[in-house]
Amino acid sequence: MTRGTLLEPAQMDSWHHLAKLGVARAFSGLCEMTGQDIKVTSLKSKRVPLGKVVDLVGGSGAVTVGVYLSVTGSARGHMVLMYQPETACGLADLIMDRPIGTTTSLEDMELSALGEMGNIMGSFFLTAVAGATGLDLHPSPPSVKLDMAGAILDTLLGELIQEVELALVLETTFSTQDRQIQGTFLVIPTPSFLSALLQAANAQS
Amino acid sequence: MIQNPATLVGLGELKVLQGPSGVLACVGLGSCVGVSAFDPVKKVGGMAHVVLPAGKGRPDGGSPKYTDAAIEVLVEEMVKRGASKSRLVIKIVGGAQVIPTIRASGLLKIGEDNVIGVKQALTQHGLRLAGAETGGNSGRSIRLALDSGTVLVSTANGTSKEL
């Protein structure tokens, strides 16, 4: 794994395959939780300079909802789900089975529901990835934060900046049939997590 | 009120501007520390967006993403632009623990360690800290206006105050 490019093309393919499995499972978990048909409209694995990761969610000063889970087990890593507040309000309506447009501010109850949603999506994502790699992966309880995107991400980016210049970001947009929710689900694996994942995936294939 | 647009200082970056106008800003600081330095006579301003504690001994240890290198390069660059080291008004913002559960090797108290690192580096350079707003669990932004030397700290909930 080189400092600049992070992954070779074959490894990118392998990661994208794992990510696709994980995201499909994460969204099936979300559909089960909400009883709604939620469709993944796009899934992209991007290599983004560390300083530009925040631009994917509106810039470093954009107020954002972040759901953070750490991963433990055979590999250590982090997962962060980030939503713009309007998306988070729409999701809160969805999870809490409220009519569209009910949630206009994010209080403790809404943030807790979003944390639970992150928990389910994170667990399902990891279950799929663990199944495909044979690794034992567990998410921590979620931490939910409403703050500036830069402030939510900088500790995590601080770990990455010691090893690499580019972050591998999994960007997913999704929507529901009856609701205009467009959200972005970001997964930012650390280099050590990726490397454990890809080694295990390689050994399985 | 500080007018936009500001020159943004991104993650691990350091920028120096020659006044008398212009604004330098670090936006969305969590565990990172924004270091603002200003020479009120020459109207030279500098800002560093520090990410990690001391980088001494690391292959890229000279990068301003580390506390020790950031202070060294900041002083050096400002003096090159005509600032006087003894006149520098230095203020720091950030070093929070925004996500309480984050677990990473050596990163549990990264915000706190960044603040300690910056303060140690300032002491080593014989520089005095004129103001600080650090710690806690919320993100902050810092803006330095070169016309007045005013430093503003703001948060996601819209509060803003002069440091």
Interface residues (C-beta under 8 A of the other chain):
Chain A: L50 G51 V54 G59 S60 G61 A62 V63 G66 Y68 S70 T72 R76 H78 S140 P141 S143 K145 L146 D147 M148 A149 G150 A151 I152 L153 D154 T155 L156 L157 G158 E159 I161 Q162 T190
Chain B: L8 G10 L11 G12 E13 V27 G28 L29 G30 S31 C32 V51 L52 R58 K65 A96 Q97 V98 I99 P100 T101 I102 R103 A104 S105 L107 I110 G111 S138 G139 R140 S141 A156
